[in-house]
Amino acid sequence: MFAIATKQQQYKTYILTDQDAHSRLEVVPERGGIITNWSIQGQDILYLDAQRFADSSLSVRGGIPILFPICGNLPDNTYIYQGQNYTLKQHGFARDLPWEVTNQVTSDLAGLTLVLNSNAQTRAVYPFDFQVSFTYQLKGNTLEIKQKYTNYSSESMPFSTGLHPYFWTSDKTQLEYKIPASEYQDQITKEVHAFEGGFDLSQDEIDVAFRQLSGTSTSVTDTGRSLKLTLSYSDIYSTLVFWTVKGKDYYCLEPWSAPRNALNTGADLIHLAPGATCEASVGLTARFF
């Protein structure tokens, strides 16, 4: 049985449930359309820094923030388009703006559709007319995130998109990775290293990008809590970023359609024709064993 309810706290929160699977998802449209919590059988899949979430002046650390129209940061937060400089802060503006709920479904699954439309605020930093639509679908132990990007501009619209899920773990030494890549680039030192199935957890911060992906699915098994997470994604996602900070109970495995600074370099940048729509999907499946 599927249901959608709402609760009013600091923000209006939509609660999607699959009661038979004891699966529950919380979405906050006005705080960047973010998924804040996902639990299965009472166990949290995601991490959330509730203190940062409550402060609207800070970016959220936790849940699943939406990255658009860039992933990562730009040098000096600046890109050049048609000879003009524009300023975009890290990961773009989608995660900071309010989204609008346009549809709810509770028949064969629990589904919630949100949209973000361009406005004067977005056009000041990104001179395009667009609509981004996200549909969160919860069924059993699987979360599907279906996306549509539509260009309403009279010219081609360059962009990249991604997700930044924060997965909760109490012991990172218990994580086992299956990532479809043989090497990664350290985004701090820019050095390229062979990937041999793990990371040096003695570092204060790990921030690496897998660029030469050989598949559209990856998984992390947390043997400490007997949980296997499988992440699948459309082939527009060219990059997987792994990020974590020492002493924090999370790790992030982020599908990006393009690497950092793509608006300037053009690397894997999507160019959407006027009037065209690009569709993509990211799936997450959590299995306890």
ABEGO torsion letter per residue (X at the ends): XBBBBBBBBABBBBBBBBAAAGBBBBBBAABGGBBABBBBGGBBABBBBAAAAABAABBBBEEBBBBOABBEBBBGGBBBBGGBBBBBBBGEAAAABBBBBABBBAAABBBBBBBBBBBAAAAAABBBBBBBBBBBBBBEABBBBBBBBBBABABBBBBBBBBBBBBBBABAAABBBBBBBABBBBAAAGBBBBBAGBBBAABABBBBBBABBABABBBBBBAAAGBBBBBBBBAABABBBBBBBBGBABBBBBBBABBBGAAAAGBGBBBBBBGBBBBBBBBBBBBBX
